[in-house]
Amino acid sequence: MVIVYIIMCLAGVFFIMDSNDRDRFSEARDDLTDCILEQDDFREIPLIVLANKQDLPGAASCEDIAEALGLYEIKNRYVYV
């Protein structure tokens, strides 16, 4: 189970994930969708994805993470990785 921390501020919603744990990317995508993207309270708030552990060998690139999370499919908000 992916632990999801949602921190709301005036600027956006932060989704923090482990960029070195590729086996759980699909679970992270499900959590992102269920906990943030499908919630009415977050509809117009920008989304910032923080890819933790980028310094480790084998960590996914920002492009890989955006693809795995389906971020390129999001049209109704600003998304940053």
NORSULVEN-V424822 format. One record per residue. PSI is psi in degrees with one decimal (999 if undefined). OMEGA is omega in whole degrees, 0 to 359 (none if undefined). D_LAST is the distance of its C-alpha to the last C-alpha in Angstrom with 1 decimal. Layout:
PSI:OMEGA:D_LAST, PSI:OMEGA:D_LAST
This chain:
130.2:178:21.8, 133.2:176:18.3, 122.1:183:18.5, 123.5:175:16.3, 122.0:178:16.0, 119.4:179:15.5, 113.4:179:15.6, 138.2:173:16.4, -177.6:181:16.9, -25.9:186:18.0, -27.7:183:14.7, -171.1:177:12.6, 133.4:179:11.9, 129.9:174:9.9, 116.8:184:9.4, 129.0:180:9.9, 161.3:179:10.6, 108.7:182:12.5, -4.6:180:11.0, -4.8:182:14.7, 73.5:184:16.3, -26.1:181:16.0, -18.8:184:19.0, 11.1:180:17.3, -39.8:180:14.4, -36.2:176:16.7, -39.4:177:17.6, -39.7:178:14.1, -43.8:178:13.7, -43.6:179:17.1, -42.2:178:16.4, -45.4:180:13.4, -50.3:184:15.7, -41.6:188:18.8, -23.5:185:17.6, -57.6:189:15.3, -31.3:181:15.3, 3.3:181:19.1, 127.8:181:20.0, -33.8:182:21.8, -22.4:185:20.9, 7.3:188:17.2, -44.3:186:17.8, 11.9:181:17.3, 133.0:178:14.8, 148.7:180:11.3, 128.6:176:8.6, 119.8:178:6.0, 118.8:178:4.7, 115.5:181:6.1, 95.6:182:7.0, 155.5:175:10.6, 32.1:178:13.3, -17.9:182:11.7, -9.4:182:15.2, 146.9:176:17.1, 137.2:178:18.7, 2.8:178:17.5, 144.7:180:14.0, 147.6:177:11.8, 166.7:177:9.7, -36.9:178:6.1, -42.3:178:8.3, -40.0:180:10.4, -45.0:179:8.0, -41.0:178:7.1, -47.0:183:10.9, -34.1:181:12.0, -6.1:180:10.6, 27.5:184:11.9, -26.3:179:9.1, -16.3:180:11.1, -11.3:183:14.0, 122.0:184:13.0, -13.9:189:15.1, 13.5:180:16.1, 163.6:173:13.2, 138.3:179:10.4, 132.7:178:6.9, 137.0:175:3.8, 999:none:0.0
